[in-house]
Amino acid sequence: MPMSSPARFRDPGFWKHHFAISDRILVRCPKCERQAEVVTAARGARENPSLCDGPRRLVCRHCGLSRQRKKGHPVAVFLSGAQDVLDPYFHEPLWLQRSTRHGHLWAYNPEHLDLLRQYVQATLREHDPWYEPWRKMGLFGRLPSWIKHAKNRGEVLRGLDHMRASLAT
């Protein structure tokens, strides 16, 4: 019987807030409670990805809600185990989140969700050496240990799959 190679994951080196400043964040609409999006409002905003204070819009395709982010409105990354995780621009609950018995899983958008799934399902996780100081603040270096443990892999993957299924509705 041929031996199969382990599933590999190579850390792309994303900063811990890489997906928080992305072009699209899925949130729960404050008006109709369905899936809405926080998107960049101007084309030039994506040219400088470190510019997290750029113009943003909250758009719901279900009820027609559209809000422009007010100038000077604070940008804050909210993380909490007991409450919903909120988007940094409009402070609305993220659409992609699920509680497990170990903790809270969440993702900003489908790309973030897919990357988390690739990481969790991999039996071999590769990254650059830890002597690179910026690596400790990376996306995967900052994940809670319960997500990284192989014994929780099945439960974490079920949670991620449940979040993926919510995108179809």
JOSUL-V287045 format. One record per backbone hydrogen bond with DSSP energy under -1.0 kcal/mol. NH is the residue of the N-H (numbers start at 1). CO is the residue of the C=O. E is the energy in kcal/mol with one decimal. If there is no record, write none. Layout:
((NH/CO/E) (NH/CO/E))
This chain:
((9/124/-2.2) (11/126/-2.8) (16/137/-1.2) (18/15/-1.9) (21/17/-1.1) (25/38/-1.9) (26/108/-2.9) (27/36/-2.3) (28/93/-2.8) (29/34/-3.3) (33/29/-1.6) (36/27/-3.0) (37/59/-2.9) (38/25/-2.8) (39/57/-2.6) (40/23/-1.1) (41/55/-2.4) (45/42/-1.0) (46/43/-1.0) (51/48/-2.0) (52/50/-1.6) (57/39/-2.6) (58/67/-2.7) (59/37/-3.1) (60/65/-2.6) (64/60/-1.3) (67/58/-2.4) (69/56/-2.6) (73/70/-2.0) (76/88/-1.6) (87/92/-2.8) (94/85/-2.8) (95/26/-1.9) (97/95/-1.3) (98/105/-2.6) (100/103/-3.2) (105/98/-3.4) (107/96/-2.4) (113/109/-2.2) (114/110/-2.6) (115/111/-2.1) (116/112/-2.3) (117/113/-2.2) (118/114/-2.4) (119/115/-2.1) (120/116/-2.7) (121/117/-2.5) (123/7/-1.1) (124/7/-2.3) (126/9/-3.6) (132/129/-1.5) (135/132/-1.7) (137/134/-1.1) (138/135/-1.5) (139/14/-2.4) (142/138/-1.2) (147/144/-1.2) (149/145/-1.4) (152/149/-1.2) (153/150/-1.4) (156/152/-2.6) (157/153/-2.8) (158/154/-2.1) (159/155/-2.0) (160/156/-2.5) (161/157/-2.6) (162/158/-2.1) (163/159/-1.9) (164/160/-2.2) (165/161/-2.2) (166/162/-1.2) (167/164/-1.2))
